[in-house]
Amino acid sequence: MLLNNLFLCILTITSVEGGFAQSSLHVQDMERQLESAGSDQRRAELLYKWGDRVGIGDTLQSIRLIRRGLHYASGDALQQGVGYFYLGRVYMDFSAIKAEAVFDTAIHHLTAIGTSESYIFQSRAWANKGVLAQLRGDNRRYIALFLNKVIPLAAKGGDSLRVADGYTNVALPFMNYGEYVKAILYLKRSASIFERLAPRDLRKVDVYCHLAKVYLLMGRLHDAGKNIRTAAIALQEDPQSLYAPNFHAMESMYLIRLRRWTAAEQTVEKGLTIAEKLKSRYDIRQLLYQKAELLREQRKWKQAKEVLLNMYHEGYVELMTDKKQLFGDLAAIEAAMGNFKQAYAWLQSHRDISEKMYAQQTKTKIAHLEAQYNYVQKEKELFMAREKTNQQRTLIWITIFAFTCILLVLYIWFRQRKLRTAREIESLKQQQRIELGKALLEGEEKERGRLARDLHDGLGGMLAGIKLNLSQLVSEKQLLDHGDLNQTIDRLGHSVNELRRISRDLMPESLVQSGLAVALKDLCDGAVMSGLKISFRAFDFKEDFSAQVKVMIYRIIQELVYNAVKHAQASKIMVQCTQSDQYIFITVEDNGKGFVSDEVSTSSRGLKNIGNRVDLLSGKMEIDSSANGTHVNIELYVGHA
């Protein structure tokens, strides 16, 4: 009768979650590496690794190293979670209660980090909690943790092969408790992942061997044979690997069912050779059981008995569950040989160990509950102390933060107030400058108007009267020197015309009587010279603004036209005015020679006057001057006028 090892799944987990092989650590080398590490994170990682290495041989040293690593990981949630994970693995060897609590702490830190590494370590921590549950006999919780935590987190972390291992570990308790359909379902999921992502990974040998065992337990020899052959093909990558002994155990189990005694014996011996080379006592025990089963099936009772007794005396059967199975098998063999007294003795041993197991399990459960209660109480007290410290620390930080915020708000308020005051002062100064400029321009225009009226009405009238009188004298032939007198009359006429031009420039009558567009047209027509053509166009000119603004616009265009006539040596000048809602757009173009440095200095006063008027009307001016001519664009706001 084969030994159904109920702890096979635990061994599988251990193979996946096991640490580094124990190695000697030189303190000086370790300290030198810590000093050369570039960051506290790297120091923590090194200490975790060293602690994991020495965990098997020196538990206290392992704990010291890992706790030292946790000191370097302070403030780093990920590294703290990793450290508590390794610490939990150390505690698994001697205190399941502490181990589970430490794994909970690791998970608490890791859940705050949404990285692949965090998800993988969360998966591993939950896997170890599942193992602890199984050690307590709680297979239901073991399966639930793997299906709801271990596998989903491994998938979230992108480790598909860990997902495959998870499915394998879920399948094993189903197989051990006779739920073969579920076991096959999860084993096939595992095999599918290996075939798709890692077809040469030898871990799939174990998966196919487990499938073969399930089919053998169900009596489906054909399906078992298919999986044995698939495992054999995969094992060709490394026939001496650590997965080989388990394969040979399953193959011998299959061959025994086929009653192929010689082939079964050969594969058992081959497996034992590899297992002894690997020093794997678990595999040796499993293969010896298959050897005993082979001999029993051939009714070689004495030889089967010798194999089982050899296993017992050589210490291959250590667990009480295995001893219970062994004593039952020896009782059956002695009965088959007719040694009923010996059979009864082995049955008595079987009963004694069963009672001992029950008592020990009861005692363990009571001790577990008591230890759990005491540990929970201590953890609760420690938690309360930590919470109080954290609350005090939090209160201090909140106070500091609030005080800092108040200072920051006050600083911002005073700064904004200072800036606002400065802007108000600057705005007031700007307004004063604008008002002063307006007053000066208004006074200038009034003075120009007065001078224009005085010249036109006073001096102009007097000169015109003198010219008329002289003309009458000439016509009446009262003077003898007609030539000199006519010359004087002509010069006087030119003076009158010049006087009228000056008067018109000072304050054009057409601007007052006919509007801005007509005045600008007269301005352009009056500035025409020989070889110079000036064109004026006005678009959408409503002139729905004040007379003061009209005068400023007139002066701007007048200055631009006179500058072009005087300095540009142009043959064409184009003046264009457009009104759009509350804006006036002015364009003056010429095809002259553009600005030259000495001419710019000469005309700088005129441009300055233009700029002042543009600023007073909240406008913008752009001048583009080149050897091919000058282009001036002006935008004026007349909405406030």
C-alpha angles and dihedrals in degrees: 000000000000122000110244100210105213090191097057090106091054090054090050091053091048091053090054098040098035121125134236120298113270112266135172115263121206110215094212093051090047094051091046091053091048091052092049093047110113098220144016088251090059091047090052091050092051093049092048090052094049092045090052091050096054094038095100097051105028115027097177093050089048092053092048092052094047093047089050088053089051088056090058090045093058109137094016107102094192096051091044090053091049091049094052089048091058091043090054091054090056092050090051088075095063113005122038091180094056091042093055093047091049091049088053089053090050091051091048091057095041096051089065090064121071100200133117092247090053092050092050093051091046088053091050093048092052089047091057090047086054091053090051089051091051091049087058088052094253100133092159091062090043091057093042092053093050095047097041103033118010099048099038092048092048089051091048089052091052096244101133094170090057086053088054091051088049092056090049092052091049090052097054100068089046088053094047092051096046100256091131099163092058091044091054091048094056095039090054090050089053093047091049092056093049093048091049101042108018111018092165096049107118092213087083088067088070091047093055091044090054089049090051091051092051091051090048090052088051091048093243097137095169094057090043090054092051092055093045090055092047090051090048091054091049091048091059087083088072116357091185096052124126088258092061099081093055090048092053090048091054092043091052090049089053093046092049089056088052088048091235094147100174095049090046092052092049094052092046091053091046091051092048091053092054093042092052090049090052091043089229105159092183092057092044090053092048093049093046089054089053089049090052090047090051091053092046091052088053088048091241091146099168095051092045089051091051092053093051093045090048089053090051097047094042090056098245090129107064108141117083091231090056091047090051090053092046094051090050092051092048090050090053092049093048089050090051089052090050094248094132095163091056090042090055090049091054090046089052089052088048091053093045094052091046090055090045091051091050092049092046092048090051091048091047092051092050092047090046092052092046093047090045091052093048093045092047090051092050091045090049092053091046090047092052091050091049091047091052091049091046091049091051091047090047091050091051092050091046090052092049091046093048092048090048091049091050091050090047092049091048091048092049091046094051091044092049090046091051092048091046091051091048090050091048091050091047091047090050091049090048091049090049091050090049092048091047091048091049091048092049093047091045090050090046092051092046090051090048090050092049092048090047092052093045092049093044099041101030115027093020091054092048093050091047090052092049090050091050093049092049090049091053091050091053092048091050089049092229092140123063102206099069095167097056091042094051090049090052091049091051093050089048089052091052089050090053091050092048090048090052091048092052090047091050092049091050093050119350112217091213090063091058097038105032107021139250099297093053092045091052091048090052089047092055094043091049093051094055113122135179109294093010126104120193121190127191128194130177125192128195091346106175095162090208093155136090127289089243091059091047090054092050092049090048092051091049093053092040091055092047093049094046091048090052093047093046103040113014100066086214128165094203132038122181122196120188130178125187130179121206114178105297097351132086118204117200125190124183118180133175135176094223132123096280127227121332120189097251092045092050090055090049094050096036092101091055092048090048090054090050091049092050092053091046090052091049089056092047089245141144130231129199123188122193112183128175139149089277095057145288129284119195122187121186129183117195131186112220098166094105093048 
